[in-house]
């Protein structure tokens, strides 16, 4: 392969990763006109438009997608082979994107920022909204570097490490008509429910369980983050099944009654997830290790030292 074509492949890979000429230029430390000129040469050599504009971003053609599918992993492996020892936290200017829920942000983001300020002052960390289906695709297309969430898709392109697991508890306002006692399945099904859904689908883990039993509940309202849940519950007759982890937060449970669900559900495991192309990326390995450590430490601290611990939930259930 000619040197010119190899250089074009590097630029092509950056554009496909960023889906933006501007961001690709920043990634490559090139000017935007230089990247645009490279695109013109690619179009001539490969005889295809390659990219079409869509709003502020660009969309690849089917040829570009096919080409990237063939060369993307190889280009990444080649880059890693050349620069595998070049990540230095103290001097790096890299930007990392992690797909997370607001619960994860509240758990470790302050500690992670403190760590970066101390050890990697030039590194930027961006939180990207987590949705199960969308995040898997974002990992595959290199739109995010890491994700923290449930793992429902298993294939050769994704790697993961198990972090911890947690069950669920029932939450409602303290003076709710159903508060203060174990509710029945009939009462549970007849109640109006609040659901936290990252994807927008009004179907959660409880609904999957009820589907198996031939039953259903009424989802009266949905939200896309957990932080709003306490206020909504305090100001309404809605009830919600929430992760046990949240029930350890005194700020979350203030003014709420926390009890047990009227049925047993399997606990949910949380994973740190990345794409196989990042297995040997020294920067992402460094970040991955710290995110994993912080999450495990915070989980242990919350579940063992919180004054609003699991014994309190069981005591009022």
C-alpha positions, -999 to +999 in steps of 0.1 A: +000+000+000+013+035-008+022+058+020-005+083+008-032+057+009-022+046+044-023+082+056-058+086+041-069+055+059-058+070+092-078+101+084-108+080+072-107+060+105-108+092+126-137+106+106-156+074+110-149+073+147-159+109+153-186+113+126-175+149+123-148+166+103-141+191+130-137+165+158-116+144+134-093+173+128-089+179+165-082+142+170-055+142+144-041+176+152-049+187+117-067+218+104-103+213+092-094+223+056-067+197+055-091+170+065-116+182+039-089+180+013-081+145+024-118+136+019-116+149-016-086+127-023-104+097-008-134+102-030-112+103-061-091+073-052-120+051-039-146+064-064-173+070-038-188+100-020-180+083+013-198+110+035-230+130+032-239+158+055-267+154+080-273+185+101-240+193+118-226+158+115-219+136+085-232+102+077-211+075+059-222+058+027-227+021+025-193+018+009-177+038+037-194+015+063-182-016+045-146-002+042-145+007+079-158-028+088-128-043+070-101-019+082-113-003+114-100-029+139-067-033+119-061+004+120-067+005+157-044-024+163-017-007+142-021+025+161-018+007+194+012-012+183+030+021+175+018+040+205+012+014+231+037+029+255+029+065+248+001+072+273+014+093+303-015+104+325+005+134+337+010+149+302-019+133+282-045+156+266-069+128+257-107+130+260-126+100+272-164+094+269-182+070+293-218+060+289-233+061+324-266+066+342-271+095+367-267+069+395-231+061+384-223+098+380-235+104+416-215+075+428-180+082+414-179+113+392-166+137+420-140+112+430-130+106+393-126+143+387-104+147+418-083+118+405-078+134+371-070+168+386-043+151+407-029+125+383-040+136+348-048+173+347-048+174+309-073+145+305-110+153+300-139+130+310-173+133+294-204+115+307-227+102+279-263+091+285-265+053+289-292+033+271-288-005+268-293-008+230-279+025+220-248+022+242-238-012+227-239+004+193-219+034+205-192+011+218-190-008+185-188+025+165-163+040+189-186+069+199-179+060+236-148+045+252-164+027+282-199+020+295-212+011+330-245-007+330-263-040+325-250-065+299-277-079+278-258-085+246-229-110+243-207-112+212-171-112+203-169-074+199-176-065+236-155-071+267-168-067+303-159-071+339-185-077+366-187-050+392-215-059+417-251-069+418-281-055+437-318-062+442-348-040+442-371-024+468-405-008+467-407+030+472-436+053+479-443+084+499-443+078+537-481+085+541-491+065+510-522+043+516-500+012+509-471+023+531-461+006+563-469-030+555-462-058+531-485-052+501-502-079+482-497-088+445-532-076+438-525-042+454-492-040+435-509-046+401-537-021+408-514+007+419-501+035+395-464+030+388-434+052+381-407+037+359-372+049+353-364+041+317-332+051+298-345+039+264-380+055+267-397+021+266-424+017+293-412-018+301-388-027+328-374-057+348-407-059+368-427-060+336-405-089+322-413-108+354-450-101+351-450-111+314-439-146+325-469-147+349-494-135+324-499-103+343-493-066+338-492-033+357-501+002+348-471+025+341-487+058+348-455+078+343-419+074+331-387+094+337-352+090+322-331+096+353-333+085+390-326+118+406-362+131+400-378+099+415-380+110+452-397+143+445-422+127+421-431+100+446-433+124+475-458+146+455-480+118+441-497+084+448-473+067+424-451+038+436-418+026+421-395-004+422-360+011+426-325-005+428-315-014+463-283+007+459-305+039+458-323+029+490-290+034+509-290+071+500-306+090+529-312+120+506-331+097+483-353+080+509-361+111+529-399+113+531-403+079+514-413+045+527-391+017+515-405-019+515-403-052+498-418-062+465-446-088+467-425-112+447-389-124+443-369-110+415-333-119+405-307-092+414-293-072+385-256-072+378-237-041+368-207-044+344-179-022+331-180-027+293-157-018+265-149-028+229-123-054+220-104-027+201-096-011+234-082-042+251-046-029+248-052+009+246-030+020+275-051+051+282-084+033+283-068+005+304-056+031+329-091+048+330-108+014+331-089+003+362-096+035+381-134+035+372-136-002+383-118+005+416-139+036+424-172+018+417-163-012+438-151+010+467-182+032+466-205+001+464-189-014+494-189+018+513-226+025+505-238-010+513-218-014+546-216+021+561-248+039+550-270+048+580-299+041+556-287+005+551-305-026+540-314-035+576-335-003+578-353-013+546-360-048+559-371-034+593-399-014+579-409-039+552 
